[in-house]
Amino acid sequence: MSYGKHWDEINNKRTLLLSQSFKNQSTQNNTSYTLEFSLQVPEKNLNYRTQLLHSHLRQFGSESSTHLKIIYNNLMPLVAGFHWKSPPRDALQKKWEGTFNMDTPWLYIYTAHKLSHLQRHTLQLTSELTASKWLTIRNLILEGFYRDRGREREARLELYTPAVTYLQAGGWGVVVKRGVKASCSLSSLWTPPLRGDVSLEASKYSHTLQMASSYGKHNVSLAAALNTVDKNLKKRQATLKMTFSRPKSPSTELEFEGTVEELRKDKMMYQKTAMLQLRQPFQTFPQTLLLRETFTIDLLKDLYILESKAGFHGTREVIHTLTLGYQPPSPFVCSALVHPFRSDTIPSDSEICVTITNNQTQKDVRGRLRVGSKERLTFFGQVQLSPLHSSQQVIKVRANFTQQLQLQLPSSALMEGNVCWSPKNNTDFDYQARGKLRVERQECQLSVQLNGTSDRVGLYSSLSHPFKSKIPKTLEVKATADISAVAGKGSSSVHVRADGKDRVKLVAQMAHSLQREHRAVGLRMNISQSLLPTATDLHVNMTANMSSDSVSLHGSYTQGNELLLAQVKGSLKNTQGLQLAVSGDLRHSMANLAFLPPALGLDGALGQSDTLIEGQLRVRVMETLYSVELRHQEDPGEALDSEDEEGLMGKKSCDWLCVRLGEENLFVNVSRRLGNKGRGEIYTQLSHSLHLLNATGIPANSSIQVRWAQDGSRLSLLAELQAGPEYLKAEFKGGKSDHRIPRWEYFSGLQHQVRALLKRGLSSSIQAKAHYQLETEGLDTGLVFHVEDERLADIVFNIGSKNSTAILVVSLWQQMKLLQGLIPTSLQMNCTGDAIADRLSAQCYGNVAGRPVEVRAFRSYRPHNRICYGLSLSHFSLSAQAKGCYSSNGQKELRANLTHSSVLLLRYLGVPTKSDLRLLLRPGPQRWALGIGLVVGYWRTDLNMGLRLERPGLYGCHGLLEYGTRSVTHKAELTGRVRLESWCHIWADVNAAWDSVSSSLLVSVRCKGVGRLVWVQVGSNEGAVAHKTSLTVHGQAGKDGLKGFLGLENQQDSLQCLLSVLLKDQKAEVSWTLQHHWASLTSIIPNRVDLRGSGQLHDTSLSGSARFSFNTHSAQMDMTAAWKPSISFRVILEQNMASTALPVGLTVSMSTTASQTQFEVESDVCSIRLLANQHRGEDRRTSWSVFVQQRCVLLKVREET
């Protein structure tokens, strides 16, 4: 076969040998075929062969085998086999067997699986795994057993190797006639054994439950029973007992017993009782508690009675009785409490009763509180309503109470009030309300009256009281409001009297009128008051007039002797043009407005017509006047000034601006004139007497003028600037002449008398002339530069051809101080060039600053499609050559050298006196090569790099770098191979050497998430032992998690790290192990550190655990959290790290509901419990009660001291 652009050439022929065979030896019950594929490339010594054998036998069951073998250059990188055997369908004893093995240079795997069904309802599973090379697993066996005997079921699972057992789990359960029994066990290499037993039995009159569990040396047992003592189901009993034991500690027991019994049930009475008894060891709650509830319904007396008794510590008893009577029309409720505790807050014997009486027109509420045998508080309330159809509606309210308790309340109080009104259908209304409050012997009265009609509203209110407060003893308020919709007028008044004196008087009037296009609005308000001392008398007067072309606002404000007057007028007219006028005036004598001048005035006007825009704005501050005036005028038909030789008609416009700031002023005048044929002029003049501009250096009088003219291909431009005694003039002329051969000529000049430019070295007169002329034989151009009538530079440049010979002439002469040392003062160069079929040459002769110079350049075409370019330069102190060649096969070569003795290049630019460069590039279809050689002074560098394609997807590279001087030489070498099968399947092997240090790197990444990295470095000094360092990293990532390993070795030191992360459903497990034998790390990091954790997320809860261990120390933490139906969390910590300040065992828990929060902390030396309850009263007030109990040795010692 052949390929590429030169496929028909002899040296591009390649020989490939391909063969493929398929052999089918199948019969009726046996399927057997063989597939073989081979590839040979004799030139590359490549021999590749693949064999696939498959057979399937269907007789007495089924048996199939598959084998795959890959041979590469007499090597086998992959051998794999799979075997599976199934029993017949009608066999009594069934057994399935299968094996799989694979061998590669990196990994060897062997697995065997057996599933047996030898007996009815019995299954046995055995799986074996062995791996070596990259991953080492030796004889890992998984055994499973399951048996189902109807009501009895059993299951076992075991994971082990011949040396160690990792996991054992088992479960057993049986269902009897009236019960269920079950047990389970779990043990692993990492956790203590766990075992649990459950037994549930039920009969006609009893139900029992027994549970037992052990975790290591900790045991928990629970026994519960529900019995029916009476056969008529009138008495039931429930018991619960829980026992917890742990090593070196007494067992803890919790007992609970409850009884529900029906005492009486007939037509006149029903009675039922319930009893609860609790015995528990915790100190935060009573260790013995007896609670009895008796509920009675007395149909004869219409009563509901609930009696509660609570006994503490056997002798103390609390009795609470709740009675509800429902005899109409006066139902009642009573609550009585008797307790043996201190009566400082709650009396030891008390009763409270509330009675309600109700009819159509009257409602009564009575209440009393009895303490002992005496009534300490009474309450009475009454509401009376008038009949619905009466002419006047009246509501009367009466309430009183008396108390003899030690409360911060009056001993007696009486409240009476009534509200009356007359319902009418018209617009008139009248409402009255009166009230009286008597506290002991003091009385307070309040009355409010509101009446009105369709155009008038009146309000009267009075208040009198004998108390000490900031409110006056007597207070009267009277307010009226009148509205006249027809006349557009309205008025209102407010009158306030306090303790017989006038305090506030407010009178307000508003008017509004509309006549054709004129509208007027007025507001007048007078206020006199003595409540606030800052403002006693206020007068406000505001008017506004509006029309289609004007608006005016007037306002005045008077406060005592202070006055504020404001006036604003504006008009907008459009008769012969737009006319806008604005005026305003502000005067005041108020101390709060001291930041404003006492007198302010504003006048403004703006007018616009077709050819004129003018306006002015004046601001008067006391006696000082500030003004701005502007004017813009256009005159399209005026002739230019008589100074022009051609008085062409044009367009003229003028702009004028005047600013006056008191005695200072500023004038700006701008005029523009535009004529025909590209002629124009702009003149600007500025004059001022401002101190600010004088301080910045701007003269009092200055002007600028710009003129331009364009005629065909010629352009002239003149700009003049006059600033006081200083001036600047710039001129530019240029264009094409009218000769037979066109010639372009340019002139530019600058004249000035500016001190700043003269100080910086800019001459007062500068001129430059330039020209260029394009002829048939070439180009002629030149430049002459004059300063102060003295020629400083002359440049000539000619290029052309004559008789197939190119000619270039360059001449330079300059005497400029700024360019001395950078550009020679004189340069003369003559160049010629010739071109023939296969060669191009050019040469230049001349002198630079009186010294000869020579430049040569050539291009040649040599046989075998080789093209070369060359360039050489010789000067009295400089010699340089460069040559580059290019071949048709892509090979490129460049050689260059430089030799000089110039002090300028050596001192200022740092260029060595001798340099040499060699560059060679050889590309190819399967090989690429690059060579670079550089000699700079005594320093020499050689770099050679190569890249080859060994076979599709496999690349090899080699690089060699040598650098240094003759006495000291360094060497670096790099070799490697890279295989790219896909973007996720990469393999690379790289070796590097730098003088006496060598390193190797192996990287392997597969698409299924398997990766490996191995790095080894070996270094040695003369006469010393070799130093070796290695790093190994490999990992595997899958759908359910990842596994990783890291190993580091340095001489006698070593470090290994293992990581495993498992994620499945909503469960996560993490395992991390660090083990090292590193001398420098022993004092900082233990030799072995283990960290294991797990967590699981449910819909309403979260649980997790973590274990941290190093050497002989460990710490275990378990955490559970839930957020429905209530928020709670629990954290348990157990550790034996003696160096820490934490206790050996610590438990922290918290639970929160809508009305309760509980927080507990318990350890082996201390326990704290906090309980907070929230109470919400009938008056919507919220209160909290907090209970704290602690058993801490540290806190008790501090209390005693």
Secondary structure, DSSP 8 states (H G I E B T S, - for coil): ---STTTTSGGG----EEEEEEEE---SSEEEEEEEEEEEEGGGTEEEEEEEEEEEEESSSEEEEEEEEEEETTEEEEEEEEEEEE--TT-SSEEEEEEEEEE-SSEEEEEEEEEEE-STTEEEEEEEEEEEETS-EEEEEEEEEEEE-SSEEEEEEEEE-SS-EEEEEEEEEEEETTEEEEEEEEEESSS--EEEEEEEEE-SSEEEEEEEEEETTEEEEEEEEEEE-STTSSEEEEEEEEEEE-TTS--EEEEEEEEEEEEEESSSEEEEEEEEEEE---TTS-SEEEEEEEEEEETTTTEEEEEEEEEETTTEEEEEEEEEE--TT--EEEEEEE-SS--SSS-SEEEEEEEEEE-SSEEEEEEEEEETTEEEEEEEEEEEE--TTSSSEEEEEEEEEEE-SSSSS-SEEEEEEEEEE---SSS-EEEEEEEEEEETTEEEEEEEEEEE-SSEEEEEEEEE--S-SSS-SEEEEEEEEEEETTTTEEEEEEEEEETTEEEEEEEEEEEEEEETTEEEEEEEEEEEESSSTT-SEEEEEEEEEE-SSEEEEEEEEEETTEEEEEEEEEEEEESSSEEEEEEEEEEE--GGGTTS-SEEEEEEEEEE-SSEEEEEEEEEETTEEEEEEEEEEEETT-B--TTSSS--B-EEEEEEEEEEETTEEEEEEEEEEE-STT-EEEEEEEEE--HHHHHTT--SEEEEEEEEEEETTEEEEEEEEEETTEEEEEEEEEEE--SSS--EEEEEEEEE--HHHHHTT--SEEEEEEEEEE-SSEEEEEEEEEETTEEEEEEEEEEEEETTEEEEEEEEEE--GGGTTTS-SEEEEEEEEEE-SSEEEEEEEEEETTEEEEEEEEEEEETTTEEEEEEEEEETTEEEEEEEEEETTS-EEEEEEEEE--HHHHHTS---SEEEEEEEEE--SSEEEEEEEEEETTEEEEEEEEEEEEETTEEEEEEEEEEE-SS-EEEEEEEEEEEEEETTEEEEEEEEEETTEEEEEEEEE-TTSEEEEEEEEEE--TTS--EEEEEEEEEEEETTEEEEEEEEEETTEEEEEEEEEEEETTEEEEEEEEEEE-GGGTTTS-SEEEEEEEEEE-SSEEEEEEEEEETTEEEEEEEEEE-SSSEEEEEEEEE--TTSSS-SEEEEEEEE-SSEEEEEEEESS-EEEEEEEEEE-TTS-EEEEEEEEE--HHHHHHHH-
